[in-house]
Amino acid sequence: MALTDSPIQIDSEILSGTPVFRGTRVPIQNLFDYLEGGDPLDEFLRQFPSVKREQAVAVLEEAKARVLGAPHAA
């Protein structure tokens, strides 16, 4: 995923460089806090309507890829 394709935006002019959902001022940390607290994704999306489901899923997929790494060819 190219940097510009990332659903995550880090800009010193937006919340002092806190990672946010691209095009919003919603910190990525909020998504993880909701999920860690046992709230479903739909509750997070209700509370932060400027974040689209596709963005939230893309952030989770990016985090998964970073933790698990790219699949290896057999």
Sequence and secondary structure as in RCSB ss.txt:
>XXXX:A:sequence
MALTDSPIQIDSEILSGTPVFRGTRVPIQNLFDYLEGGDPLDEFLRQFPSVKREQAVAVLEEAKARVLGAPHAA
>XXXX:A:secstr
  GGG SEE  TTSGGG  EETTS  BHHHHHHHHHTT  HHHHHHH TTS HHHHHHHHHHHHHHHH S    
